[in-house]
Amino acid sequence: MALKKTIILENGIPMSYHRIAEIKNIVNNSTMLIIHSYINQEQRNREKNHEIRFSDDIYKIIEQVKIAYNDKLDIVSAYEYLKTTEKYLDAEDIFEEEV
C-alpha cells in the first residue's frame, strides 16, 4: 500500500509516491511513522525490484512523523491517519502486489 499525491519540495522537485516503511513504537511515549517518498511509483518499483546499482540511482526522501503512542496501530490505520494530515489530505490509496 502507498499514497499518491504530488507534493512539491522546497527545491521544486515533485514527489508523488509515498509509502510507510516502518512503524516504530517508543513504549508508553510515542509512535513514529517512517515515510519514504519518491518522484513516482516507477522509481519505487525500481528499488523494490533491485534494478538500481547505487542508492542514489533514485531520488527518495525519508520523513519521520511522530504521533501519540499507539501500540495497536496497524498499517492500514497508519495510512488512514496520514490522510487526515494537511500534507497528505486528499491523497489516493495505491494497492500493489507483493514482489
N, C-alpha and C positions, 0 to 999 in steps of 0.2 A: 504494500500500500504506500501511497505517497500523495502529495498535494500538488496541484497545478495552479500556479498564479504567477504572473510576471511581476517581479519586484526589482526595481532599478536601484542598483547600489550607488553610493556616493560617487564612485569613479565612472558611472554611466553604464556599467555592464548589467544587462538584464539577466536575472536568474528566474527560471520558470518551473523548475522541478525541485521539490523539497521533500525529504524523507526523514523520518525519525530513525536515527541509527542506534540510539541507546536510551534507555530509561534507567536512571540511577537514583537510588534512594539513600539518603543520609538519615539513618534511623532516628525517628522522632524529631527531625529537624526540617528537611526539605526534600523535594523530588526534583531532579534535573532531567530535562529533555535535551538530548544532543541531536541537533538537526544538521543534516548535510544538504546544501543547496547547490544545484548545478545549473548551467546555462539552459540545458534542455534534457529531455528523457534519453536521447541518444547518447549523450555524454555519460549518464549514469549506466546505461546498458553496456557501454564500452568498458567501464570499470568493473561492472558485475561479471561480464564475460571474459575478464582478464585480457582484454585487447589493448592494453596500454603497457608500455615498457617502463615508464617512469611516472611517478606520482604527479609530476607537473605536465603530463600529456593531456590532462583535462583540467578545466577550471572549476574548482569546488571551494566553497566556503563552509566553515563549521561554526555553528552558533549554539550557545547554551542558554536554555530558558529555565529559570528557577521558578518553581511553583510550590504551593503548600504541600507538605508531606502527605503522600497518599500511597500506602504500601499495597493497595489493591488496584492500582491503575494498570489497565491493560492497553495494548497498542491502539485498538480502535477508539477507546475513550481518550487516549492522549491526542490522537488526530482530531477528534471532535472538540477537545479543549482548544487546540491550536486555532481551529476555525472560528472560535469566538474572540480571538485576539485581533486587534486592529491590523496587525501586519498580515495575517492570513485570512481575514474576513473575505467571504465570497470565493474562497479557493475551492477548486473542484477535486473530488477524490479520484485517484488513479489506482486501479486494481491491476495487478500484473501477475503473471505466472512465475513460480519459483524456478530458479535455474537448476 
